[in-house]
């Protein structure tokens, strides 16, 4: 019985450590996603401004391909 309790406590400690490590990973990923989202937003704004400066043409990404 004592061995089972010790084994259960060891597993609980291992699982607790794993959950804490995964929580750190998720927090890091959230910060990275926020940073990348801001950069994408800035790049999209910059490209929109460039397209307006080029005469307001339709962006290539929004044009239909020639085979349509």
N, C-alpha and C positions, 0 to 999 in steps of 0.2 A: 504493500500500500504506500509506503514512504517513497519507494522508487517511482511509482506512478505519479505521485504528487510532485516529486522533483523533476521528472520528465515533463510534466505539464507546465511547471513553472519555467523551465528552460525554453519550452516552445513558446510560451507567452512572452518571455523576454525577447526571443528572436523575432517574433511577429511584431512586437512593439517597436523594436529597432527598425525593422523593415518598413513599417508604416511611417515612421518618422523620416527615414531616408526618402521614401517615395513622396512624402509631403514636401520635402525640400526640393526634389526634382520638379514637382508640379509648380511650386512657387517660382522657381527659376524659369521654367517654360512660360509661365504667365507673364513674367517681366519681359522676356524675349519677344513674345507675341505682341505685347503692347508697344515695344520699341519698334518692331518691324512694321506694325500697323501705322504708326506715326510716320515712319519713313516712306511707306507706300503712299500715304495721303499727301505728303509733301511732294513726292515725285509726280503724282497725278495732277496736283495743282500746277506744278512747274510745266508739265507737258501741255496742260490746257492753256496756260498763258502763252507758251511757245506757238501753239496752233492758232491762237487768236492773232498773235503778232505776224504769223505767216499768211494772213489774209482770211482767216476764219474758215478754212476748208474743212470738210468732213474728215475726221481722223481715219487713217487706214483701217484700224481695228473695227470701225463702225461701218465700213463700206462692204457691200456684198461682193463676194468673189466673182471673177469674170465668168465662171462656168455656170452661174445661176441665171 
